[in-house]
Amino acid sequence: MLLQFLEHIRNFTEFKKEDFERIQEYFDIGMYGKKDIILSAGSKCTYNYFVLQGCLHMFFTGENGIQRTVQFAIEDWWMTDNLAYQKGKNTDFTIQAVENTTLLKISRENQEELLKEFPALETYFRKIYEISYGASLMRMKYAFDFTKEEMYCHFTDSFPEFAQRVPQYLIASFLGLTPEYVSEIRAKRRS
């Protein structure tokens, strides 16, 4: 499973296999069951999480008590509250396992040391953050340009791996829809 992480790194920068043994020392492995909380809102955000196996979602709970999913992560994706992680602050978000999940996790201090020892990983993380930021911008564009139905169709067509693994109520939460409306869209698409 850890070789999967090495291959992921190599997709973005050159990295020697012999150095991989050393970088593993900077990470901890965590195993979580379905619906386990990995990070709770109000707690200090001390880790960045890489999904080796499974699925996560990040959400906040609004003043009305409704949970709003802001991000999903499956294999080879990173997830954390980046601002809280960078500043060592408490997070407003909760990260929860959608299914049984195995994670690599790295603390901010370990990440800084890792980047000093292996400067090539600066390129890796920069590219990962660029992709993440670009995806966030596209999500905002879709929110402004698409109807609710178009958003749902675009999401499920573009990301079938999520549509098949993530419960519909979480997809609805992510898209700002009600589960009932998602059911209507799905019924309409089947007919």
Residue frames relative to the residue before (quaternion, step in Angstrom):
aa qw qx qy qz dx dy dz
M 1.0000 0.0000 0.0000 0.0000 0.00 0.00 0.00
L 0.6579 0.5095 -0.3204 0.4528 3.59 1.01 -0.75
L 0.5776 0.5688 -0.3852 0.4410 3.60 1.14 -0.48
Q 0.5516 0.5908 -0.3828 0.4473 3.58 1.19 -0.50
F 0.6450 0.5123 -0.3148 0.4716 3.59 1.03 -0.79
L 0.6274 0.5274 -0.3264 0.4708 3.58 1.01 -0.84
E 0.6644 0.4942 -0.3065 0.4694 3.60 0.89 -0.87
H 0.6170 0.5362 -0.3405 0.4646 3.57 1.05 -0.71
I 0.6363 0.5156 -0.3228 0.4745 3.59 0.94 -0.87
R 0.6863 0.5026 -0.2812 0.4442 3.57 0.90 -0.97
N 0.5569 0.5871 -0.3963 0.4336 3.61 1.20 -0.26
F 0.7770 0.3514 -0.1566 0.4983 3.58 1.19 -0.53
T 0.7987 0.0025 0.0082 0.6016 3.58 1.19 -0.43
E 0.5495 -0.5877 0.4672 0.3664 3.55 -1.24 0.40
F 0.1068 0.7867 -0.5985 0.1073 3.54 -0.92 0.92
K 0.4027 -0.7376 0.4982 0.2138 3.56 -0.87 1.00
K 0.5363 -0.6397 0.4526 0.3135 3.53 -0.99 0.89
E 0.6477 0.5360 -0.3306 0.4289 3.60 0.99 -0.76
D 0.6424 0.5021 -0.3284 0.4769 3.61 1.16 -0.46
F 0.5336 0.6639 -0.3952 0.3440 3.55 1.21 -0.45
E 0.5809 0.5807 -0.3720 0.4325 3.59 1.05 -0.71
R 0.6816 0.5016 -0.2787 0.4540 3.54 0.94 -0.92
I 0.6881 0.4860 -0.3228 0.4313 3.61 0.83 -0.82
Q 0.5570 0.6167 -0.3949 0.3918 3.58 1.15 -0.51
E 0.5895 0.5983 -0.3590 0.4070 3.58 1.16 -0.58
Y 0.6442 0.5410 -0.3159 0.4388 3.60 1.16 -0.47
F 0.7145 0.4436 -0.2240 0.4924 3.57 1.28 -0.40
D 0.2364 -0.6954 0.6516 0.1897 3.50 -1.35 0.41
I 0.3183 -0.7095 0.5886 0.2211 3.56 -1.23 0.48
G 0.0693 -0.7813 0.6197 0.0273 3.54 -1.01 0.87
M 0.1397 -0.7632 0.6260 0.0786 3.55 -1.06 0.81
Y 0.0495 -0.8161 0.5736 -0.0494 3.52 -0.82 1.13
G 0.4031 -0.6997 0.5381 0.2417 3.54 -1.13 0.71
K 0.6978 -0.4447 0.3569 0.4336 3.52 -1.33 0.28
K 0.8392 0.1469 -0.1861 0.4894 3.55 -0.96 1.09
D 0.4179 0.6777 -0.4964 0.3459 3.63 1.21 0.17
I 0.3872 -0.6924 0.5633 0.2311 3.54 -1.15 0.74
I 0.2499 -0.7711 0.5734 0.1187 3.56 -0.82 1.06
L 0.7736 0.0083 0.0326 0.6328 3.56 1.08 -0.84
S 0.2203 -0.7943 0.5563 0.1052 3.57 -0.85 0.99
A 0.5518 -0.5825 0.4813 0.3530 3.55 -1.10 0.74
G 0.7631 0.3349 -0.2732 0.4805 3.55 -0.97 0.91
S 0.6566 0.4769 -0.3220 0.4875 3.59 1.23 -0.23
K 0.6106 -0.5519 0.4198 0.3827 3.54 -1.28 0.40
C 0.3276 -0.7364 0.5638 0.1803 3.56 -0.92 0.96
T 0.0050 0.8556 -0.5139 0.0618 3.56 -0.10 1.30
Y 0.7707 0.3274 -0.1749 0.5180 3.61 1.22 -0.25
N 0.2519 -0.6622 0.6788 0.1932 3.45 -1.45 0.45
Y 0.2220 -0.8182 0.5263 0.0653 3.58 -0.80 1.06
F 0.1373 -0.7557 0.6373 0.0631 3.54 -1.02 0.94
V 0.3251 -0.7687 0.5212 0.1782 3.59 -0.68 1.08
L 0.2215 -0.7615 0.6002 0.1036 3.55 -0.68 1.17
Q 0.7738 -0.0848 0.0981 0.6200 3.54 1.01 -0.90
G 0.7068 0.4514 -0.3333 0.4309 3.56 -0.98 0.84
C 0.3771 -0.7042 0.5633 0.2113 3.51 -1.33 -0.38
L 0.1247 -0.7793 0.6129 0.0395 3.55 -1.07 0.88
H 0.0581 -0.7464 0.6488 0.1361 3.50 -1.34 0.19
M 0.2625 -0.7316 0.6127 0.1435 3.52 -1.22 0.72
F 0.0644 0.8089 -0.5793 0.0772 3.55 -0.87 0.94
F 0.2057 -0.7110 0.6434 0.1956 3.51 -1.39 0.15
T 0.3475 -0.7060 0.5726 0.2301 3.53 -1.25 0.41
G 0.3638 -0.7594 0.5054 0.1882 3.55 -0.65 1.17
E 0.7141 -0.4449 0.3269 0.4303 3.55 -1.31 0.18
N 0.6668 0.4957 -0.2907 0.4745 3.58 1.17 -0.59
G 0.5593 -0.6365 0.3643 0.3863 3.59 1.32 0.04
I 0.5410 0.6185 -0.4015 0.4044 3.58 1.27 0.02
Q 0.3627 -0.7239 0.5493 0.2064 3.55 -0.95 0.95
R 0.1120 -0.7815 0.6131 0.0291 3.55 -1.00 0.96
T 0.2850 -0.7612 0.5642 0.1450 3.55 -0.56 1.21
V 0.1650 -0.8096 0.5594 0.0660 3.57 -0.86 0.98
Q 0.8140 0.0501 0.0078 0.5786 3.58 1.18 -0.42
F 0.1627 -0.7289 0.6541 0.1200 3.52 -1.30 0.57
A 0.0506 -0.7686 0.6344 0.0645 3.56 -1.29 0.37
I 0.0654 -0.7584 0.6479 0.0286 3.54 -1.01 0.93
E 0.8129 -0.2543 0.1690 0.4960 3.57 -1.29 -0.18
D 0.8445 0.1534 -0.1811 0.4801 3.52 -1.08 1.00
W 0.5812 0.5277 -0.3977 0.4749 3.59 1.17 0.48
W 0.3550 -0.7035 0.5814 0.2026 3.52 -1.27 0.63
M 0.0238 0.7902 -0.6123 -0.0096 3.57 -1.19 0.50
T 0.2985 0.6906 -0.6336 0.1802 3.50 -1.12 0.90
D 0.4820 -0.5529 0.5469 0.4037 3.55 -1.33 -0.04
N 0.3194 -0.8180 0.4423 0.1824 3.56 0.05 1.32
L 0.6641 0.5004 -0.3276 0.4487 3.61 0.89 -0.79
A 0.6799 0.4714 -0.2928 0.4793 3.57 0.87 -0.91
Y 0.6285 0.5428 -0.3232 0.4539 3.59 1.03 -0.79
Q 0.6823 0.4943 -0.2857 0.4566 3.58 0.87 -0.97
K 0.7708 0.3717 -0.1809 0.4848 3.56 0.97 -0.87
G 0.4187 -0.7161 0.4619 0.3139 3.59 1.26 -0.12
K 0.4364 0.7096 -0.4311 0.3465 3.56 1.13 0.72
N 0.6112 -0.5074 0.4452 0.4133 3.51 -1.38 0.01
T 0.3923 -0.7313 0.5190 0.2049 3.54 -1.11 0.73
D 0.3838 -0.6820 0.5703 0.2496 3.54 -1.29 0.44
F 0.6776 0.5060 -0.2593 0.4664 3.57 1.31 -0.20
T 0.2646 -0.7042 0.6319 0.1864 3.51 -1.36 0.39
I 0.1601 -0.7429 0.6407 0.1095 3.55 -1.10 0.77
Q 0.0213 -0.8088 0.5843 -0.0629 3.53 -0.79 1.13
A 0.4684 -0.6511 0.5195 0.2946 3.56 -1.15 0.69
V 0.3214 -0.7331 0.5710 0.1820 3.57 -0.91 0.96
E 0.7637 0.0360 -0.0114 0.6445 3.56 1.22 -0.62
N 0.7009 -0.3959 0.3218 0.4984 3.60 -1.21 0.06
T 0.0394 -0.8399 0.5350 -0.0829 3.54 -0.68 1.17
T 0.1439 -0.7458 0.6445 0.0874 3.54 -1.15 0.79
L 0.0887 -0.8225 0.5613 -0.0224 3.54 -0.76 1.13
L 0.2630 -0.6305 0.6861 0.2501 3.46 -1.41 0.35
K 0.0218 -0.7985 0.6011 0.0228 3.58 -0.94 0.75
I 0.0993 -0.7896 0.6055 0.0128 3.50 -1.06 0.89
S 0.3998 -0.7054 0.5343 0.2388 3.55 -0.95 0.90
R 0.6562 -0.5081 0.3788 0.4096 3.56 -1.23 0.40
E 0.6522 0.5168 -0.3127 0.4581 3.59 0.94 -0.89
N 0.6748 0.4809 -0.2958 0.4753 3.59 0.91 -0.88
Q 0.6286 0.5289 -0.3447 0.4543 3.57 1.02 -0.72
E 0.6396 0.5168 -0.3296 0.4639 3.61 0.96 -0.80
E 0.6623 0.4930 -0.2994 0.4782 3.59 0.96 -0.86
L 0.6237 0.5482 -0.3240 0.4533 3.57 1.01 -0.85
L 0.6905 0.4818 -0.2783 0.4622 3.58 0.90 -0.92
K 0.6136 0.5259 -0.3482 0.4751 3.59 1.13 -0.57
E 0.7091 0.4577 -0.2656 0.4660 3.57 0.91 -0.90
F 0.7943 0.1638 -0.0609 0.5818 3.59 1.07 -0.78
P 0.1946 -0.8329 0.5085 0.0992 3.61 0.23 1.26
A 0.5508 0.6106 -0.4027 0.4019 3.63 1.13 -0.47
L 0.6322 0.5446 -0.3381 0.4352 3.57 1.12 -0.54
E 0.4849 0.6186 -0.4440 0.4302 3.60 1.25 -0.18
T 0.6455 0.5102 -0.3080 0.4777 3.57 0.98 -0.88
Y 0.6313 0.5414 -0.3285 0.4476 3.58 0.93 -0.89
F 0.7227 0.4378 -0.2609 0.4668 3.59 0.69 -1.07
R 0.6089 0.5445 -0.3625 0.4488 3.60 1.01 -0.69
K 0.6798 0.4875 -0.2946 0.4620 3.57 0.88 -0.92
I 0.6229 0.5334 -0.3344 0.4643 3.58 1.02 -0.77
Y 0.6870 0.4723 -0.2857 0.4726 3.60 0.88 -0.93
E 0.6132 0.5396 -0.3563 0.4538 3.61 1.02 -0.66
I 0.6574 0.4983 -0.3072 0.4745 3.57 0.93 -0.88
S 0.6533 0.5231 -0.3058 0.4539 3.57 0.95 -0.90
Y 0.6657 0.4937 -0.2991 0.4729 3.57 0.93 -0.89
G 0.6442 0.5220 -0.3155 0.4614 3.58 0.96 -0.84
A 0.6454 0.5119 -0.3169 0.4702 3.58 1.00 -0.81
S 0.6299 0.5292 -0.3318 0.4616 3.60 1.03 -0.74
L 0.6472 0.5098 -0.3210 0.4670 3.57 1.00 -0.79
M 0.6520 0.5053 -0.3200 0.4661 3.59 0.95 -0.83
R 0.6217 0.5321 -0.3501 0.4558 3.59 1.00 -0.74
M 0.6457 0.5042 -0.3210 0.4752 3.60 0.98 -0.78
K 0.6264 0.5335 -0.3369 0.4578 3.58 0.98 -0.81
Y 0.6681 0.4974 -0.3014 0.4642 3.58 0.88 -0.94
A 0.6220 0.5484 -0.3423 0.4418 3.58 1.02 -0.75
F 0.7059 0.4414 -0.2586 0.4898 3.58 1.07 -0.71
D 0.7603 0.4335 -0.2035 0.4388 3.59 0.95 -0.89
F 0.7459 0.4240 -0.2177 0.4652 3.58 1.02 -0.78
T 0.4728 -0.5850 0.5575 0.3513 3.51 -1.28 0.43
K 0.6823 -0.4668 0.3514 0.4395 3.58 -1.24 0.21
E 0.6644 0.4968 -0.3063 0.4668 3.58 0.94 -0.85
E 0.6435 0.5125 -0.3221 0.4685 3.59 0.97 -0.80
M 0.6154 0.5424 -0.3481 0.4538 3.61 1.02 -0.75
Y 0.6682 0.4967 -0.3049 0.4623 3.56 0.87 -0.95
C 0.6783 0.4941 -0.2944 0.4572 3.59 0.84 -0.98
H 0.6432 0.5152 -0.3227 0.4656 3.57 0.95 -0.84
F 0.6607 0.5125 -0.3113 0.4517 3.58 0.88 -0.92
T 0.7275 0.4381 -0.2664 0.4559 3.60 0.70 -1.00
D 0.6559 0.4927 -0.3163 0.4764 3.61 1.10 -0.62
S 0.7120 0.4598 -0.2533 0.4664 3.59 1.00 -0.84
F 0.7995 0.1955 -0.0769 0.5627 3.57 1.09 -0.69
P 0.0329 -0.8461 0.5319 0.0142 3.60 0.59 1.09
E 0.5830 0.5896 -0.3771 0.4127 3.59 1.14 -0.56
F 0.6582 0.4622 -0.3045 0.5103 3.59 1.13 -0.56
A 0.6465 0.5455 -0.3232 0.4243 3.56 0.89 -0.95
Q 0.6998 0.4630 -0.2642 0.4755 3.59 1.10 -0.70
R 0.7638 0.4041 -0.1944 0.4642 3.60 1.08 -0.66
V 0.7200 0.4384 -0.2348 0.4841 3.56 1.09 -0.70
P 0.5064 -0.6485 0.4643 0.3278 3.61 -0.87 0.86
Q 0.6112 -0.6021 0.3822 0.3432 3.55 -1.08 0.82
Y 0.6317 0.5386 -0.3563 0.4288 3.62 1.00 -0.69
L 0.6466 0.4928 -0.3294 0.4802 3.62 1.12 -0.54
I 0.6092 0.5198 -0.3493 0.4865 3.58 1.07 -0.67
A 0.6306 0.5274 -0.3270 0.4662 3.58 0.98 -0.84
S 0.6499 0.5186 -0.3072 0.4629 3.58 0.94 -0.90
F 0.6532 0.5274 -0.2994 0.4533 3.57 0.97 -0.92
L 0.7518 0.3952 -0.2003 0.4883 3.57 0.99 -0.86
G 0.4911 -0.6745 0.4263 0.3494 3.59 1.26 -0.02
L 0.5170 0.6216 -0.4108 0.4213 3.55 1.17 0.65
T 0.4705 -0.6146 0.5240 0.3554 3.56 -1.27 0.13
P 0.5999 -0.5605 0.4142 0.3929 3.61 -1.12 0.50
E 0.6153 0.5560 -0.3449 0.4396 3.58 1.08 -0.70
Y 0.6609 0.4993 -0.3084 0.4678 3.58 0.97 -0.85
V 0.6146 0.5314 -0.3406 0.4731 3.58 1.05 -0.73
S 0.6337 0.5230 -0.3319 0.4635 3.61 0.98 -0.78
E 0.6356 0.5229 -0.3239 0.4665 3.60 1.00 -0.80
I 0.6568 0.5070 -0.3118 0.4630 3.59 0.92 -0.92
R 0.6601 0.5117 -0.3082 0.4554 3.57 0.92 -0.90
A 0.6502 0.5064 -0.3155 0.4704 3.59 0.96 -0.84
K 0.6432 0.5229 -0.3107 0.4651 3.58 1.01 -0.83
R 0.6745 0.4955 -0.2979 0.4592 3.62 0.96 -0.82
R 0.6516 0.5208 -0.3137 0.4536 3.59 1.11 -0.65
S 0.6998 0.4846 -0.2790 0.4445 3.58 1.10 -0.65
